[in-house]
Amino acid sequence: MTAEKSQKLFERAVKCIPGGVNSPVRAYGAIGVAPRFMERADGSRIYDADGNSYIDFIDSWGPCILGHNDARIREAVTRACSQGLSFGCATEIEVEMAEFICEHIPSIEMVRMVNSGTEAVMSALRAARGFTGKNKVIKFAGCYHGHSDAMLVSAGSGVMASGVPDSAGVTPGCVQDTMTAVYNDLDSVKQLLEENPGQVAAVIVEPVGANMGVVLPKDGFLEGLRSLCDRHQALLIFDEVITGFRLGFTGAQGYYQVAPDLTTYGKIIGAGMPVGAYGGRRDIMEQVAPVGPVYQAGTLSGNPIAMAAGLAQLRILYSQPEIYERLQEIGDWFFGEMKSFLEENQIPCQLNHIQSLGCLFFTDNLVEDYASAKKSDTAQYAAYFKHMLKSGVHLAPAQFEAMFLSAAHTQEDLTSVLEAVKSFFKENS
Ligand SMILES: *Cc1c(COP(=O)(O)O)cnc(C)c1O
């Protein structure tokens, strides 16, 4: 397996793009080799510039839940392209998209399209603040909500603290209203709410944590957030950018049967095109301009090509529930096999999984929040990543990311991946 072309492209890229990549998650910084430059992808496979083929578990970080380059989505896009790429005016397909979401997601009465998950979260928080007239928000350490200033706070190490920015360039002022609680710890939320009476506009959470590896909500955690929010008149926002349309069509809110006030979407909703959305209760969404005083706009929002792609994918997912049944089945089987292998061989790793999302943590403690996730041995993950890449398996180049299964992964693909996992641990024990 050579990587000469990727190497050359990387050398060109670093000269004119910071780090050679347009999003830091694509860099192989933690791995110490040049990132693979990809040329095309189809089904479960992705092909790099040197012609190497990999079974892909990034799936564009989730959007390609049907697998890469699905012909039905491609045709919808081609058809839309022939009508023009963008109008900056209202179109029928935007109405169809909004109707489809409002009809099938019970907590959503109105929805607004944006261009990314970051924008969706930023806008939902603004709407929540506008609606409640309160300023503060509570997020959880280890939950990622995009790169808007106010959300670049994690406080880390399970310390509850008012905003300490995580990034240079974020002013203390931008994060002074962001408070950080501990995932799966309702008391940490209760304490913040009680210490800030009448000041918290919203609690925002990934209902399944999927940006610190995969961390599942404990029984009662999401229900507990719902009742704490109700008691303190704060809005509950589910960031379903990853879980939306993945844990079943109705996402985590359907899976756990907890209804948020606002929901944010991204990733799957665009099927690989840049799309995000936020929606929820009518009384909150009617605060948004031009109906209400909360300003939010976008030149390319609801772009017809992006809507064609996203809606085609959503329609397939909704009309074929067997896709979710299969994702559940292959997920349970694949991650279950991995877990049994680890247990039988007493390998000190944790495997967290739900349906098509999973994460292998190189740590022997249970992973239930950010602090426990951070105990993982990232050097070991790097060695594992390299072994898998050599074996033709494309994983995220960082420990704290999910593995995304798609409907295109075959039993054969997954069997060969399991073999590669086993051979890694045999060579490294
Ligand atoms: C990816 C992600 C975002 C940000 O979405 P972008 O489209 O990358 O801006 C927000 N929230 C969650 C949970 C995500 O996984």
The ligand as a MOL file (V3000), in Angstrom:
LIG
                    3D

  0  0  0     0  0            999 V3000
M  V30 BEGIN CTAB
M  V30 COUNTS 15 15 0 0 0
M  V30 BEGIN ATOM
M  V30 1 C -20.8160 17.6210 13.7520 0
M  V30 2 C -21.5560 18.1660 14.8950 0
M  V30 3 C -21.9100 19.5030 14.9950 0
M  V30 4 C -21.3890 20.5410 14.0200 0
M  V30 5 O -21.8630 20.3320 12.7260 0
M  V30 6 P -21.0560 20.9820 11.4900 0
M  V30 7 O -21.9230 20.6760 10.3230 0
M  V30 8 O -19.7240 20.3190 11.4590 0
M  V30 9 O -20.9700 22.4460 11.7610 0
M  V30 10 C -22.7240 19.9090 16.0240 0
M  V30 11 N -23.1750 19.0370 16.9260 0
M  V30 12 C -22.8680 17.7270 16.8850 0
M  V30 13 C -23.4400 16.7990 17.8920 0
M  V30 14 C -22.0240 17.2460 15.8790 0
M  V30 15 O -21.6770 15.9620 15.8630 0
M  V30 END ATOM
M  V30 BEGIN BOND
M  V30 1 1 1 2
M  V30 2 1 2 3
M  V30 3 2 2 14
M  V30 4 1 3 4
M  V30 5 2 3 10
M  V30 6 1 4 5
M  V30 7 1 5 6
M  V30 8 2 6 7
M  V30 9 1 6 8
M  V30 10 1 6 9
M  V30 11 1 10 11
M  V30 12 2 11 12
M  V30 13 1 12 13
M  V30 14 1 12 14
M  V30 15 1 14 15
M  V30 END BOND
M  V30 END CTAB
M  END
